[in-house]
Amino acid sequence: MDRESFSHRHSHLIIILLAAVLGGVVTLAAIYGFRGQPVATPVYAQSGGLATAAAVESAYIEVAARTLPAVVNISAETVRTERLGRTPKDLEEMFKDFPFPFPFEFRFGPEDEGGQQVERRGQSLGSGWIYSSDGYIVTNWHVVQGASDIKVTLHDDPRDDRQYPAKVVGHDPRTELAVIKVDVNRKLPTLVLGDSDAVKVGQFCMAVGAPFGLQQTVTAGVVSAKGRFIPGQSKYIRIGDVIQTDAPINPGNSGGPLVNLRGEVIGINVAIVSQGLIPGNVGIGFAIPANTAKKVVPELISRGKVARGWLGIMIEDLTPNMRQFYGAPDGGALVTGIQKDAPAAKSDLREEDVIVGIDGQPVRDTWELQKAVADRKPGERVKLDVIRGKKRTQVELELGAMPEKYAGLESTEPAEEGGPAPSALGLTVAEITPEMAKTLSLPRQKGVVVLRVAPNSPAADKLQRGDVITRVNNNPINNLEDYQRAIEEARREKADFLIMRVERMGDEGEVLSTVVDIPTEW
């Protein structure tokens, strides 16, 4: 190795050592400070975006803490009786000498032809929120509909894990709202209804409830849209002005509140759009607006139901061509039919009138008319602005009361016996409708039809499904009221039997008339 090469290598080693020493000195200075002075901890300037996010986070935390104690879990049990169909005669014959009980648990054949009665129990889980400190709770009607037993879990006191019995105070299928009541020996925390009309698309919101039974769950999102429509439980009902949100809502959230960042209830969670076999959130949930609840809830507490105005007309929205044809460029509600004896039938309103206003309030579509009329009470007089023959006129009339069928209050179960003692004859009857006459191939379009005969009842083996009752004793039967009156008369007289004349369809499509006597068990 020559001297020059060694000299260069030696120089490199010296440089490396000096760099290491200098780095150590700098490091020590950074840790302990120069001249023995401590080094200040570096402070990073907080950006405006981070500060805003922290404020929003704090708002969510505060809203959750304030809302959760007033949100409850609801468990509703339903019980219904079903009748299994009869066992086919050939199978019964085949196993008649079998030494063990008949080996089939399930029977075959139409369920209304006798058979074993079984009791089906179901349970629904939902949410609700406390409306008043004395125990009135708002929820959805479908959460407690048909419930025989309702239990509520409160969350205002961590030491109280009891389930309190509750009763339905009132319900309104047209808005899917219901009020239930619990009785406790303390004042309960409440939530306040906000102004849903002031809600803006894009604003933050929080859904609170018990999805899939997971109590005290909060999810966050934004108001995705306003003014949506969802179908009700009846073909006569559509629910409007609904708030759409992407705050995750799942089964079990129904009836819980949708709140803003001030902790005000802006909606009551009611439904979701779901795909697949298992219902779950896909980012589209719906809530009944708070302003609807402001009108409905006090009336449910005081009256149990909502009284609504009614015109008794069939209406349609106008297409662009129809607007031009009828001379209603801004839209309106086209009258396509007027029901007999309805309030509208007693006025000057006519078919093909276009209603464009009510009491000076513009009407641009059918929903605006339906909402305006339903928000008024029966007996109120209204002035309808109408376009007739492309000319504007006015029709004044008095609103009637909305029939129970359109309010969703009509029982879906046919009246058992039409009388106060449903087990006396073992019959389930109903007044004949055109649809029923067609479906059951009835011999008459009007009257009272037998829908079901209880096994082992006085009427068993004497009457059957589809029989039309035309006379009870000496009383002609033209409708359900006639039937109820005849049954009640026999009950008061403590009659030992009833003589019924019935009509039924024969195998060849002929109408058969027969008379049966049915012993009573009053």
Protein Blocks (a to p, Z undefined) as FASTA:
>chain_A
ZZklmmmmmmmmmmmmmmmmmmmmmmmmmmnogehiacddddddddfklmmmmmmmmmmm
mmmmmmmmmpccdddddddddddddddfklmmmmmmpcbdcfbfbdgdjfklgcjddddd
dddddddddfbfnopacddfklmgoiabdcdddfkbmklccdcddddfbdcfknopacdd
dddfbdcdddddddfklpcghiacddddjeehiahiacddddfbghiacddfbfkbcceh
iacdfbdcdehjgopacddfkopafbdcfbdcdedjbdcdehiacdddfklmmmmmmmmm
mnopacdddehiacddddfklmmmnopangpaddfbdcehiaklmmmbdehiacfbeehi
acfbfklmmmmmmmpcehiacdddddeehiacddddddddddfklnopacfbdcehhiab
lklnopacddddfklmmmnopabfbdcddfbdcehiakgokbcehiacfbghjbccfbfk
lmmmmmmmmmmnopabdcdddddddfkopacdddddddddZZ
